[in-house]
Amino acid sequence: MNVFRLAGDMTHLLSVVVLLLKIHTIKSCAGVSLKTQELYALVFAARYLDLFVHFVSLYNTVMKLVFLASSFSIVWYMRKHKIVRRTYDKDHDTFRHYFLVLPCLLLALIINEKFTFREVMWAFSIYLEAVAIFPQLVLLQRTRNIDNLTGQYVFFLGAYRVLYILNWIYRYFTEPHFVHWISWVAGIVQTLLYADFFYYYIMSWKNNVKLELPA
């Protein structure tokens, strides 16, 4: 554990809190991609298969449970809640997210740290997380209607990945033999996907204007 990883975890947690706050208090999921939320639920389900067989620390276990519970709760709200589901913009959230799942699974079968079920699923979750935000970004570009909470959610989600990259750099120089190419390459790809959003988010904040992405 170091300050970059802790900050990354807290930022990731903050992104989830912001989204749940929007959905639970406002009873709206406008501007939120169900496709992205389903991908994240799949990411956490695949990554945390070791939840009850491999104990690292209480902190680690609690964080796993929080992200699993929150991701499936968000999907439930958007699909089943009688008020929230009416605000879901299914007409614009049409990205075929299942086209992302199969390539990530095939890549995990080919490139993994060890060819076991859990390790392949872990690699799959890393690859899928790298592209899971794509439907959300596409939805925001199509609607160009980005409220403050949705914008903050996406920003904090991207910031978490940037902080994790700093965590990896720190560990590379402070821990012997710390090399995780799968996480590093996927993390860089994920961060690059946020680059355009980061630019317009910072410019909107700097100029005190509503956030809009180019169509």
N, CA, C and O of each residue as an XYZ file, in Angstrom:
860
protein
N       0.842     -1.193      0.000
C       0.000      0.000      0.000
C       0.881      1.249      0.000
O       1.877      1.306      0.722
N       0.526      2.227     -0.790
C       1.212      3.515     -0.805
C       0.180      4.596     -1.071
O      -0.986      4.297     -1.333
N       0.604      5.852     -1.004
C      -0.333      6.967     -1.099
C      -1.049      7.004     -2.444
O      -2.209      7.410     -2.515
N      -0.360      6.577     -3.527
C      -0.988      6.609     -4.854
C      -2.091      5.551     -4.965
O      -3.162      5.809     -5.514
N      -1.810      4.360     -4.436
C      -2.837      3.314     -4.492
C      -4.026      3.680     -3.608
O      -5.176      3.510     -4.014
N      -3.759      4.178     -2.408
C      -4.847      4.569     -1.514
C      -5.690      5.669     -2.145
O      -6.919      5.621     -2.097
N      -5.026      6.662     -2.737
C      -5.752      7.746     -3.406
C      -6.557      7.207     -4.584
O      -7.676      7.652     -4.836
N      -5.972      6.235     -5.312
C      -6.684      5.632     -6.434
C      -7.916      4.877     -5.983
O      -8.981      4.996     -6.589
N      -7.773      4.090     -4.909
C      -8.918      3.353     -4.377
C     -10.022      4.288     -3.895
O     -11.203      4.054     -4.150
N      -9.620      5.359     -3.191
C     -10.610      6.301     -2.673
C     -11.307      7.064     -3.811
O     -12.501      7.353     -3.738
N     -10.547      7.379     -4.851
C     -11.136      8.067     -6.007
C     -12.110      7.148     -6.732
O     -13.181      7.577     -7.162
N     -11.727      5.873     -6.863
C     -12.616      4.881     -7.475
C     -13.901      4.756     -6.655
O     -15.003      4.734     -7.203
N     -13.738      4.676     -5.338
C     -14.886      4.589     -4.449
C     -15.753      5.838     -4.550
O     -16.981      5.751     -4.530
N     -15.112      7.000     -4.659
C     -15.844      8.259     -4.784
C     -16.674      8.288     -6.059
O     -17.792      8.803     -6.056
N     -16.141      7.743     -7.146
C     -16.892      7.711     -8.403
C     -18.174      6.910     -8.247
O     -19.226      7.297     -8.755
N     -18.075      5.781     -7.532
C     -19.251      4.941     -7.297
C     -20.259      5.653     -6.398
O     -21.464      5.597     -6.640
N     -19.756      6.324     -5.360
C     -20.634      7.066     -4.442
C     -21.387      8.160     -5.189
O     -22.586      8.347     -4.980
N     -20.679      8.887     -6.065
C     -21.307      9.954     -6.846
C     -22.429      9.397     -7.717
O     -23.506      9.988     -7.803
N     -22.174      8.258     -8.360
C     -23.188      7.671     -9.233
C     -24.381      7.157     -8.436
O     -25.530      7.365     -8.827
N     -24.111      6.489     -7.329
C     -25.206      6.005     -6.483
C     -26.001      7.166     -5.891
O     -27.221      7.082     -5.746
N     -25.306      8.245     -5.551
C     -25.977      9.437     -5.034
C     -26.948      9.990     -6.071
O     -28.083     10.340     -5.749
N     -26.497     10.063     -7.297
C     -27.351     10.556     -8.388
C     -28.574      9.658     -8.561
O     -29.700     10.147     -8.657
N     -28.352      8.347     -8.599
C     -29.434      7.410     -8.861
C     -30.402      7.321     -7.675
O     -31.618      7.305     -7.865
N     -29.865      7.262     -6.459
C     -30.706      7.027     -5.294
C     -31.478      8.278     -4.858
O     -32.654      8.193     -4.505
N     -30.811      9.438     -4.885
C     -31.468     10.649     -4.380
C     -32.305     11.346     -5.441
O     -33.415     11.798     -5.157
N     -31.783     11.439     -6.663
C     -32.507     12.128     -7.729
C     -33.480     11.186     -8.429
O     -34.396     11.625     -9.125
N     -33.265      9.871     -8.234
C     -34.076      8.850     -8.907
C     -33.969      8.993    -10.428
O     -34.961      8.921    -11.154
N     -32.726      9.200    -10.882
C     -32.500      9.359    -12.312
C     -31.170      8.730    -12.705
O     -30.178      8.834    -11.983
N     -31.168      8.075    -13.863
C     -29.927      7.546    -14.424
C     -29.691      8.158    -15.800
O     -28.999      7.574    -16.634
N     -30.266      9.331    -16.034
C     -30.099     10.021    -17.316
C     -28.612     10.270    -17.576
O     -27.896     10.755    -16.700
N     -28.161      9.939    -18.768
C     -26.769     10.142    -19.132
C     -25.834      9.028    -18.707
O     -24.637      9.074    -18.989
N     -26.380      8.018    -18.025
C     -25.565      6.896    -17.556
C     -25.791      5.698    -18.473
O     -26.930      5.359    -18.793
N     -24.705      5.063    -18.892
C     -24.791      3.921    -19.795
C     -24.977      2.627    -19.015
O     -24.114      2.242    -18.227
N     -26.095      1.964    -19.236
C     -26.318      0.651    -18.628
C     -25.306     -0.348    -19.167
O     -24.877     -1.246    -18.442
N     -24.924     -0.205    -20.424
C     -23.955     -1.126    -21.028
C     -22.629     -1.077    -20.275
O     -22.033     -2.118    -19.997
N     -22.171      0.114    -19.948
C     -20.924      0.249    -19.189
C     -21.070     -0.349    -17.797
O     -20.160     -1.023    -17.315
N     -22.206     -0.110    -17.145
C     -22.414     -0.641    -15.799
C     -22.468     -2.167    -15.803
O     -21.977     -2.802    -14.870
N     -23.045     -2.752    -16.816
C     -23.069     -4.212    -16.935
C     -21.663     -4.762    -17.150
O     -21.311     -5.813    -16.615
N     -20.865     -4.047    -17.933
C     -19.480     -4.477    -18.147
C     -18.687     -4.414    -16.856
O     -17.900     -5.316    -16.570
N     -18.881     -3.363    -16.070
C     -18.167     -3.257    -14.789
C     -18.606     -4.353    -13.823
O     -17.777     -4.892    -13.090
N     -19.877     -4.688    -13.809
C     -20.348     -5.783    -12.952
C     -19.667     -7.087    -13.351
O     -19.283     -7.883    -12.494
N     -19.520     -7.300    -14.652
C     -18.827     -8.496    -15.140
C     -17.349     -8.454    -14.791
O     -16.759     -9.481    -14.456
N     -16.748     -7.272    -14.867
C     -15.337     -7.103    -14.501
C     -15.100     -7.537    -13.062
O     -14.196     -8.328    -12.795
N     -15.896     -7.033    -12.144
C     -15.692     -7.337    -10.730
C     -16.037     -8.790    -10.404
O     -15.380     -9.412     -9.569
N     -17.062     -9.332    -11.057
C     -17.427    -10.730    -10.821
C     -16.293    -11.663    -11.255
O     -16.004    -12.649    -10.579
N     -15.654    -11.346    -12.389
C     -14.551    -12.178    -12.884
C     -13.285    -11.994    -12.059
O     -12.541    -12.951    -11.841
N     -13.035    -10.778    -11.602
C     -11.785    -10.476    -10.889
C     -11.783    -11.011     -9.460
O     -10.739    -11.416     -8.949
N     -12.943    -11.014     -8.819
C     -12.989    -11.347     -7.399
C     -13.501    -12.761     -7.135
O     -14.172    -13.001     -6.131
N     -13.189    -13.688     -8.026
C     -13.555    -15.083     -7.826
C     -12.861    -15.679     -6.610
O     -13.313    -16.682     -6.058
N     -11.757    -15.058     -6.194
C     -10.996    -15.568     -5.051
C     -11.458    -14.965     -3.724
O     -10.786    -15.124     -2.705
N     -12.583    -14.284     -3.730
C     -13.016    -13.516     -2.562
C     -13.055    -14.344     -1.276
O     -12.634    -13.873     -0.219
N     -13.556    -15.570     -1.366
C     -13.729    -16.381     -0.158
C     -12.686    -17.484     -0.019
O     -12.790    -18.329      0.869
N     -11.676    -17.478     -0.899
C     -10.642    -18.522     -0.805
C      -9.243    -17.952     -0.636
O      -8.307    -18.686     -0.320
N      -9.095    -16.649     -0.845
C      -7.760    -16.042     -0.740
C      -7.867    -14.723      0.019
O      -8.288    -13.710     -0.539
N      -7.483    -14.745      1.294
C      -7.578    -13.557      2.137
C      -6.267    -12.783      2.106
O      -5.206    -13.340      2.389
N      -6.339    -11.501      1.762
C      -5.162    -10.635      1.742
C      -5.159     -9.731      2.964
O      -4.185     -9.675      3.714
N      -6.259     -9.033      3.147
C      -6.419     -8.142      4.299
C      -7.888     -7.783      4.421
O      -8.662     -7.968      3.482
N      -8.267     -7.268      5.583
C      -9.649     -6.833      5.776
C      -9.993     -5.710      4.811
O     -11.089     -5.684      4.251
N      -9.068     -4.787      4.614
C      -9.265     -3.676      3.677
C      -9.557     -4.212      2.283
O     -10.504     -3.773      1.630
N      -8.740     -5.166      1.825
C      -8.893     -5.743      0.494
C     -10.247     -6.420      0.333
O     -10.914     -6.246     -0.687
N     -10.654     -7.191      1.338
C     -11.934     -7.903      1.280
C     -13.109     -6.939      1.257
O     -14.051     -7.116      0.485
N     -13.051     -5.917      2.105
C     -14.140     -4.938      2.160
C     -14.275     -4.205      0.833
O     -15.389     -4.010      0.346
N     -13.163     -3.799      0.248
C     -13.211     -3.088     -1.032
C     -13.798     -3.964     -2.134
O     -14.572     -3.491     -2.967
N     -13.428     -5.235     -2.134
C     -13.989     -6.159     -3.124
C     -15.502     -6.258     -2.981
O     -16.236     -6.198     -3.968
N     -15.962     -6.412     -1.734
C     -17.398     -6.526     -1.481
C     -18.144     -5.251     -1.869
O     -19.248     -5.309     -2.409
N     -17.532     -4.103     -1.589
C     -18.157     -2.819     -1.914
C     -18.325     -2.668     -3.418
O     -19.394     -2.273     -3.884
N     -17.280     -2.978     -4.186
C     -17.368     -2.793     -5.636
C     -18.300     -3.817     -6.278
O     -19.001     -3.500     -7.238
N     -18.312     -5.036     -5.756
C     -19.257     -6.030     -6.265
C     -20.693     -5.604     -5.989
O     -21.532     -5.594     -6.890
N     -20.966     -5.254     -4.742
C     -22.332     -4.881     -4.358
C     -22.801     -3.627     -5.088
O     -23.937     -3.572     -5.560
N     -21.940     -2.627     -5.184
C     -22.335     -1.366     -5.820
C     -22.584     -1.541     -7.312
O     -23.537     -0.979     -7.851
N     -21.739     -2.312     -7.981
C     -21.900     -2.471     -9.426
C     -23.195     -3.197     -9.767
O     -23.906     -2.803    -10.691
N     -23.501     -4.260     -9.021
C     -24.751     -4.983     -9.288
C     -25.964     -4.184     -8.831
O     -27.040     -4.314     -9.415
N     -25.811     -3.358     -7.794
C     -26.907     -2.500     -7.350
C     -27.264     -1.475     -8.414
O     -28.440     -1.214     -8.667
N     -26.242     -0.895     -9.035
C     -26.479      0.104    -10.083
C     -27.214     -0.521    -11.260
O     -28.152      0.067    -11.797
N     -26.780     -1.725    -11.662
C     -27.456     -2.424    -12.760
C     -28.900     -2.718    -12.388
O     -29.798     -2.567    -13.217
N     -29.133     -3.138    -11.142
C     -30.509     -3.421    -10.701
C     -31.367     -2.163    -10.753
O     -32.491     -2.191    -11.255
N     -30.830     -1.053    -10.230
C     -31.570      0.210    -10.246
C     -31.975      0.578    -11.674
O     -33.119      0.959    -11.920
N     -31.036      0.464    -12.607
C     -31.294      0.904    -13.971
C     -32.226     -0.031    -14.720
O     -32.920      0.392    -15.645
N     -32.248     -1.297    -14.328
C     -33.084     -2.270    -15.020
C     -34.452     -2.470    -14.349
O     -35.457     -2.679    -15.028
N     -34.476     -2.404    -13.008
C     -35.671     -2.854    -12.299
C     -36.405     -1.777    -11.499
O     -37.615     -1.892    -11.303
N     -35.726     -0.753    -11.039
C     -36.392      0.248    -10.209
C     -37.479      0.960    -11.022
O     -37.222      1.449    -12.122
N     -38.682      1.012    -10.473
C     -39.824      1.484    -11.250
C     -39.728      2.942    -11.690
O     -40.342      3.330    -12.684
N     -38.956      3.759    -10.950
C     -38.793      5.169    -11.334
C     -37.504      5.380    -12.116
O     -37.510      6.013    -13.171
N     -36.406      4.853    -11.601
C     -35.087      5.072    -12.208
C     -35.035      4.531    -13.634
O     -34.477      5.180    -14.519
N     -35.604      3.364    -13.864
C     -35.504      2.750    -15.187
C     -36.190      3.572    -16.278
O     -35.846      3.454    -17.454
N     -37.166      4.411    -15.885
C     -37.860      5.257    -16.861
C     -36.972      6.366    -17.392
O     -37.228      6.911    -18.466
N     -35.921      6.706    -16.639
C     -35.026      7.797    -17.054
C     -33.853      7.296    -17.892
O     -33.050      8.094    -18.376
N     -33.753      5.988    -18.063
C     -32.646      5.407    -18.838
C     -32.834      5.696    -20.323
O     -33.894      5.437    -20.891
N     -31.800      6.232    -20.931
C     -31.847      6.631    -22.345
C     -31.406      5.470    -23.236
O     -30.292      5.461    -23.758
N     -32.300      4.490    -23.400
C     -31.946      3.307    -24.181
C     -31.856      3.596    -25.679
O     -31.236      2.838    -26.425
N     -32.474      4.691    -26.116
C     -32.429      5.024    -27.534
C     -31.038      5.465    -27.981
O     -30.671      5.286    -29.142
N     -30.260      6.043    -27.058
C     -28.907      6.481    -27.393
C     -27.826      5.530    -26.870
O     -26.708      5.512    -27.386
N     -28.162      4.748    -25.854
C     -27.195      3.800    -25.300
C     -27.278      2.490    -26.080
O     -27.728      1.470    -25.559
N     -26.841      2.537    -27.328
C     -27.023      1.398    -28.238
C     -25.714      0.721    -28.619
O     -25.702     -0.149    -29.490
N     -24.612      1.107    -27.982
C     -23.325      0.471    -28.293
C     -23.409     -1.023    -27.971
O     -23.842     -1.411    -26.886
N     -22.994     -1.844    -28.917
C     -23.097     -3.297    -28.737
C     -21.936     -3.780    -27.869
O     -20.896     -4.216    -28.360
N     -22.161     -3.682    -26.561
C     -21.077     -3.932    -25.614
C     -20.605     -5.386    -25.589
O     -19.482     -5.670    -25.175
N     -21.461     -6.299    -26.031
C     -21.044     -7.706    -26.038
C     -19.932     -7.940    -27.057
O     -19.230     -8.948    -26.987
N     -19.767     -7.009    -28.012
C     -18.650     -7.129    -28.953
C     -17.308     -6.876    -28.264
O     -16.257     -7.221    -28.805
N     -17.343     -6.279    -27.081
C     -16.116     -6.055    -26.318
C     -15.752     -7.276    -25.473
O     -14.579     -7.518    -25.191
N     -16.763     -8.036    -25.073
C     -16.544     -9.146    -24.146
C     -15.761    -10.286    -24.785
O     -14.783    -10.762    -24.209
N     -16.178    -10.726    -25.958
C     -15.543    -11.879    -26.593
C     -14.069    -11.642    -26.931
O     -13.241    -12.499    -26.623
N     -13.702    -10.502    -27.559
C     -12.274    -10.268    -27.817
C     -11.438    -10.251    -26.537
O     -10.312    -10.749    -26.521
N     -11.993     -9.674    -25.461
C     -11.258     -9.640    -24.185
C     -11.074    -11.043    -23.626
O     -10.020    -11.353    -23.071
N     -12.080    -11.890    -23.764
C     -11.980    -13.261    -23.284
C     -10.960    -14.045    -24.106
O     -10.157    -14.797    -23.553
N     -10.992    -13.869    -25.415
C     -10.017    -14.555    -26.275
C      -8.605    -14.092    -25.971
O      -7.680    -14.904    -25.937
N      -8.429    -12.792    -25.747
C      -7.117    -12.257    -25.409
C      -6.624    -12.826    -24.082
O      -5.438    -13.118    -23.926
N      -7.542    -12.982    -23.128
C      -7.176    -13.541    -21.819
C      -6.755    -15.002    -21.946
O      -5.879    -15.460    -21.212
N      -7.362    -15.727    -22.858
C      -6.989    -17.128    -23.074
C      -5.609    -17.249    -23.697
O      -4.910    -18.243    -23.503
N      -5.223    -16.219    -24.451
C      -3.925    -16.243    -25.144
C      -2.823    -15.640    -24.287
O      -1.731    -16.196    -24.178
N      -3.129    -14.470    -23.664
C      -2.125    -13.753    -22.885
C      -2.579    -13.687    -21.430
O      -3.507    -12.950    -21.093
N      -1.928    -14.450    -20.584
C      -2.238    -14.485    -19.153
C      -0.964    -14.831    -18.389
O       0.018    -15.273    -18.986
N      -0.976    -14.633    -17.094
C       0.204    -14.933    -16.291
C       0.337    -16.419    -15.992
O       1.448    -16.917    -15.808
N      -0.772    -17.126    -15.942
C      -0.781    -18.574    -15.743
C      -2.091    -19.107    -16.288
O      -3.153    -18.531    -16.052
N      -2.010    -20.225    -17.029
C      -3.212    -20.745    -17.674
C      -4.031    -21.589    -16.692
O      -4.088    -22.814    -16.795
N      -4.654    -20.907    -15.753
C      -5.623    -21.523    -14.844
C      -6.914    -20.725    -14.958
O      -6.907    -19.608    -15.476
N      -8.011    -21.282    -14.484
C      -9.302    -20.617    -14.627
C      -9.291    -19.242    -13.973
O      -9.693    -18.260    -14.598
N      -8.835    -19.155    -12.718
C      -8.858    -17.889    -12.008
C      -7.933    -16.860    -12.634
O      -8.273    -15.678    -12.700
N      -6.758    -17.299    -13.099
C      -5.825    -16.355    -13.705
C      -6.327    -15.852    -15.056
O      -6.130    -14.687    -15.400
N      -6.973    -16.727    -15.817
C      -7.553    -16.302    -17.102
C      -8.689    -15.317    -16.854
O      -8.813    -14.326    -17.574
N      -9.520    -15.572    -15.846
C     -10.606    -14.662    -15.512
C     -10.066    -13.320    -15.004
O     -10.638    -12.264    -15.277
N      -8.965    -13.379    -14.268
C      -8.347    -12.133    -13.800
C      -7.859    -11.308    -14.995
O      -8.112    -10.105    -15.060
N      -7.167    -11.943    -15.934
C      -6.691    -11.243    -17.128
C      -7.867    -10.700    -17.936
O      -7.820     -9.579    -18.442
N      -8.925    -11.509    -18.052
C     -10.137    -11.075    -18.761
C     -10.707     -9.819    -18.126
O     -11.115     -8.899    -18.834
N     -10.742     -9.768    -16.791
C     -11.295     -8.598    -16.101
C     -10.439     -7.362    -16.338
O     -10.964     -6.253    -16.441
N      -9.136     -7.545    -16.424
C      -8.232     -6.421    -16.677
C      -8.447     -5.869    -18.087
O      -8.538     -4.657    -18.277
N      -8.524     -6.753    -19.057
C      -8.736     -6.316    -20.444
C     -10.106     -5.655    -20.604
O     -10.234     -4.629    -21.272
N     -11.126     -6.251    -19.985
C     -12.481     -5.709    -20.131
C     -12.619     -4.361    -19.440
O     -13.304     -3.473    -19.948
N     -11.971     -4.195    -18.276
C     -12.044     -2.908    -17.581
C     -11.440     -1.790    -18.425
O     -11.883     -0.643    -18.363
N     -10.419     -2.138    -19.217
C      -9.748     -1.130    -20.039
C     -10.692     -0.486    -21.052
O     -10.509      0.673    -21.427
N     -11.700     -1.237    -21.493
C     -12.602     -0.727    -22.543
C     -14.040     -0.562    -22.055
O     -14.906     -0.149    -22.827
N     -14.310     -0.879    -20.782
C     -15.687     -0.853    -20.274
C     -16.316      0.533    -20.328
O     -17.536      0.655    -20.430
N     -15.495      1.582    -20.259
C     -16.015      2.947    -20.262
C     -16.462      3.383    -21.655
O     -17.121      4.413    -21.792
N     -16.120      2.624    -22.679
C     -16.387      3.039    -24.052
C     -17.866      3.320    -24.316
O     -18.173      4.375    -24.871
N     -18.799      2.438    -23.952
C     -20.227      2.757    -24.173
C     -20.656      4.044    -23.484
O     -21.474      4.791    -24.020
N     -20.108      4.310    -22.293
C     -20.449      5.546    -21.567
C     -19.980      6.775    -22.323
O     -20.724      7.748    -22.443
N     -18.764      6.745    -22.831
C     -18.239      7.889    -23.586
C     -19.012      8.104    -24.879
O     -19.265      9.241    -25.280
N     -19.385      7.008    -25.527
C     -20.172      7.108    -26.762
C     -21.535      7.731    -26.466
O     -22.013      8.581    -27.218
N     -22.161      7.301    -25.360
C     -23.464      7.859    -24.980
C     -23.361      9.360    -24.727
O     -24.221     10.120    -25.173
N     -22.325      9.796    -24.021
C     -22.163     11.216    -23.727
C     -21.933     12.026    -25.001
O     -22.398     13.160    -25.108
N     -21.223     11.452    -25.956
C     -21.003     12.150    -27.225
C     -22.289     12.254    -28.033
O     -22.511     13.243    -28.732
N     -23.132     11.235    -27.938
C     -24.374     11.235    -28.708
C     -25.401     12.211    -28.128
O     -26.062     12.934    -28.873
N     -25.530     12.228    -26.822
C     -26.555     13.066    -26.201
C     -26.082     14.494    -25.967
O     -26.872     15.434    -26.040
N     -24.775     14.657    -25.682
C     -24.169     15.961    -25.372
C     -24.860     16.628    -24.191
O     -24.740     17.837    -23.991
N     -25.592     15.822    -23.401
C     -26.301     16.333    -22.227
C     -25.656     15.731    -20.984
O     -26.061     14.664    -20.522
N     -24.657     16.414    -20.449
C     -23.876     15.869    -19.349
C     -24.135     16.694    -18.090
O     -23.673     17.829    -17.979
N     -24.873     16.120    -17.151
C     -25.104     16.841    -15.901
C     -23.859     16.748    -15.025
O     -22.952     15.964    -15.303
N     -23.823     17.542    -13.977
C     -22.624     17.640    -13.138
C     -22.242     16.307    -12.507
O     -21.066     15.943    -12.508
N     -23.208     15.578    -11.972
C     -22.900     14.328    -11.285
C     -22.373     13.265    -12.248
O     -21.453     12.522    -11.905
N     -22.944     13.188    -13.444
C     -22.450     12.226    -14.431
C     -21.039     12.581    -14.864
O     -20.185     11.703    -14.989
N     -20.788     13.871    -15.093
C     -19.452     14.327    -15.462
C     -18.438     14.022    -14.372
O     -17.321     13.592    -14.661
N     -18.825     14.243    -13.118
C     -17.928     13.962    -12.001
C     -17.669     12.465    -11.872
O     -16.552     12.046    -11.568
N     -18.695     11.669    -12.102
C     -18.534     10.217    -12.036
C     -17.474      9.747    -13.031
O     -16.562      9.006    -12.665
N     -17.591     10.172    -14.270
C     -16.642      9.746    -15.303
C     -15.247     10.297    -15.008
O     -14.250      9.603    -15.208
N     -15.173     11.540    -14.535
C     -13.874     12.139    -14.218
C     -13.169     11.366    -13.098
O     -11.988     11.043    -13.219
N     -13.879     11.074    -12.025
C     -13.266     10.340    -10.905
C     -12.877      8.927    -11.321
O     -11.876      8.391    -10.845
N     -13.659      8.328    -12.201
C     -13.347      6.984    -12.680
C     -12.046      6.992    -13.480
O     -11.227      6.081    -13.365
N     -11.869      8.034    -14.290
C     -10.624      8.156    -15.045
C      -9.448      8.521    -14.160
O      -8.335      8.034    -14.362
N      -9.694      9.383    -13.174
C      -8.630      9.803    -12.257
C      -8.108      8.625    -11.450
O      -6.918      8.558    -11.142
N      -8.993      7.699    -11.108
C      -8.572      6.497    -10.370
C      -7.519      5.723    -11.150
O      -6.541      5.244    -10.577
N      -7.720      5.603    -12.452
C      -6.766      4.856    -13.267
C      -5.433      5.590    -13.372
O      -4.375      4.962    -13.341
N      -5.479      6.917    -13.497
C      -4.240      7.702    -13.545
C      -3.447      7.514    -12.255
O      -2.228      7.342    -12.293
N      -4.126      7.546    -11.126
C      -3.461      7.364     -9.836
C      -2.884      5.960     -9.700
O      -1.846      5.775     -9.066
N      -3.548      4.977    -10.289
C      -3.017      3.614    -10.236
C      -1.754      3.479    -11.090
O      -0.851      2.713    -10.753
N      -1.699      4.215    -12.177
C      -0.474      4.214    -12.984
C       0.680      4.801    -12.189
O       1.800      4.294    -12.248
N       0.411      5.868    -11.446
C       1.435      6.446    -10.571
C       1.850      5.437     -9.493
O       3.019      5.363     -9.116
N       0.884      4.671     -9.008
C       1.165      3.619     -8.028
C       2.115      2.572     -8.608
O       3.044      2.123     -7.937
N       1.867      2.186     -9.868
C       2.738      1.194    -10.513
C       4.149      1.732    -10.722
O       5.132      1.016    -10.532
N       4.237      2.998    -11.113
C       5.554      3.610    -11.302
C       6.314      3.639     -9.974
O       7.499      3.312     -9.921
N       5.628      4.027     -8.917
C       6.243      4.072     -7.592
C       6.726      2.685     -7.166
O       7.843      2.542     -6.669
N       5.897      1.679     -7.357
C       6.264      0.323     -6.951
C       7.390     -0.244     -7.812
O       8.207     -1.033     -7.336
N       7.427      0.157     -9.064
C       8.499     -0.321     -9.958
C       9.873      0.118     -9.439
O      10.845     -0.634     -9.518
N       9.941      1.338     -8.909
C      11.217      1.862     -8.432
C      11.501      1.537     -6.965
O      12.620      1.740     -6.495
N      10.509      1.038     -6.242
C      10.721      0.763     -4.814
C      10.633     -0.719     -4.457
O      11.070     -1.121     -3.379
N      10.065     -1.543     -5.359
C       9.950     -2.970     -5.084
C      10.732     -3.768     -6.120
O      10.551     -3.547     -7.317
N      11.588     -4.680     -5.702
C      12.344     -5.488     -6.656
C      11.444     -6.443     -7.430
O      10.534     -7.053     -6.868
N      11.706     -6.562     -8.713
C      10.998     -7.519     -9.586
C       9.503     -7.226     -9.704
O       8.709     -8.142     -9.921
N       9.113     -5.962     -9.562
C       7.699     -5.619     -9.716
C       7.411     -5.339    -11.192
O       7.667     -4.244    -11.693
N       6.875     -6.347    -11.874
C       6.551     -6.222    -13.294
C       5.200     -6.880    -13.538
O       5.029     -8.068    -13.263
N       4.239     -6.116    -14.054
C       2.905     -6.636    -14.381
C       2.481     -6.039    -15.723
O       1.716     -5.076    -15.773
N       2.986     -6.623    -16.802
C       2.749     -6.054    -18.127
C       1.281     -6.012    -18.503
O       0.839     -5.061    -19.148
N       0.516     -7.022    -18.114
C      -0.906     -7.060    -18.472
C      -1.637     -5.855    -17.894
O      -2.354     -5.159    -18.612
N      -1.458     -5.611    -16.610
C      -2.107     -4.468    -15.960
C      -1.598     -3.150    -16.521
O      -2.378     -2.221    -16.731
N      -0.301     -3.063    -16.765
C       0.285     -1.809    -17.235
C      -0.241     -1.411    -18.605
O      -0.669     -0.274    -18.801
N      -0.211     -2.339    -19.550
C      -0.650     -2.022    -20.916
C      -2.145     -1.708    -20.935
O      -2.574     -0.746    -21.571
N      -2.940     -2.529    -20.229
C      -4.386     -2.292    -20.180
C      -4.694     -0.963    -19.507
O      -5.596     -0.243    -19.937
N      -3.951     -0.631    -18.452
C      -4.162      0.635    -17.753
C      -3.851      1.837    -18.621
O      -4.557      2.845    -18.566
N      -2.805      1.740    -19.417
C      -2.451      2.841    -20.327
C      -3.533      3.016    -21.391
O      -3.934      4.140    -21.695
N      -4.003      1.903    -21.954
C      -5.078      1.963    -22.949
C      -6.325      2.613    -22.353
O      -6.955      3.466    -22.978
N      -6.671      2.196    -21.128
C      -7.847      2.755    -20.453
C      -7.703      4.257    -20.233
O      -8.653      5.010    -20.445
N      -6.530      4.690    -19.814
C      -6.292      6.117    -19.562
C      -6.385      6.922    -20.848
O      -6.917      8.032    -20.850
N      -5.872      6.371    -21.943
C      -5.927      7.073    -23.226
C      -7.374      7.289    -23.683
O      -7.685      8.294    -24.321
N      -8.248      6.344    -23.353
C      -9.663      6.493    -23.727
C     -10.303      7.694    -23.036
O     -11.255      8.286    -23.546
N      -9.764      8.043    -21.866
C     -10.293      9.177    -21.112
C      -9.706     10.516    -21.548
O     -10.218     11.566    -21.157
N      -8.650     10.499    -22.343
C      -7.894     11.722    -22.635
C      -8.781     12.838    -23.181
O      -8.700     13.979    -22.726
N      -9.622     12.512    -24.150
C     -10.496     13.520    -24.764
C     -11.477     14.074    -23.739
O     -11.710     15.281    -23.677
N     -12.052     13.175    -22.928
C     -12.993     13.608    -21.901
C     -12.316     14.518    -20.885
O     -12.866     15.553    -20.511
N     -11.119     14.132    -20.438
C     -10.375     14.947    -19.478
C     -10.182     16.359    -20.006
O     -10.355     17.333    -19.273
N      -9.825     16.467    -21.271
C      -9.561     17.789    -21.867
C     -10.813     18.675    -21.775
O     -10.734     19.812    -21.308
N     -11.958     18.159    -22.216
C     -13.179     18.964    -22.224
C     -13.709     19.197    -20.809
O     -14.318     20.233    -20.541
N     -13.484     18.248    -19.906
C     -13.910     18.434    -18.518
C     -13.121     19.568    -17.865
O     -13.699     20.433    -17.207
N     -11.807     19.561    -18.049
C     -10.953     20.602    -17.461
C     -11.246     21.962    -18.081
O     -11.260     22.974    -17.380
N     -11.481     21.992    -19.396
C     -11.783     23.262    -20.062
C     -13.126     23.823    -19.594
O     -13.266     25.034    -19.417
N     -14.117     22.945    -19.392
C     -15.421     23.422    -18.913
C     -15.311     23.957    -17.493
O     -15.947     24.952    -17.146
N     -14.498     23.289    -16.671
C     -14.286     23.751    -15.292
C     -13.521     25.075    -15.288
O     -13.840     25.977    -14.513
N     -12.517     25.190    -16.150
C     -11.712     26.401    -16.213
C     -12.525     27.595    -16.678
O     -12.370     28.697    -16.151
N     -13.400     27.383    -17.672
C     -14.190     28.471    -18.240
C     -15.560     28.619    -17.584
O     -16.347     29.490    -17.954
N     -15.837     27.749    -16.597
C     -17.103     27.793    -15.860
C     -18.311     27.699    -16.794
O     -19.256     28.481    -16.699
N     -18.251     26.718    -17.696
C     -19.350     26.502    -18.634
C     -19.791     25.032    -18.530
O     -19.079     24.199    -17.969
N     -20.956     24.735    -19.071
C     -21.476     23.382    -19.025
C     -20.605     22.446    -19.855
O     -20.165     22.799    -20.949
N     -20.366     21.262    -19.330
C     -19.549     20.272    -20.036
C     -20.300     19.722    -21.236
O     -21.434     19.258    -21.120
N     -19.646     19.783    -22.393
C     -20.191     19.188    -23.619
C     -19.052     18.527    -24.372
O     -17.946     19.061    -24.460
N     -19.349     17.339    -24.920
C     -18.369     16.651    -25.746
C     -18.735     16.851    -27.219
O     -19.917     16.928    -27.555
N     -17.742     16.934    -28.091
C     -18.046     17.085    -29.509
C     -18.746     15.870    -30.045
O     -18.445     14.751    -29.629
N     -19.683     16.059    -30.970
C     -20.427     14.929    -31.529
C     -19.516     14.093    -32.399
O     -19.952     13.090    -32.965
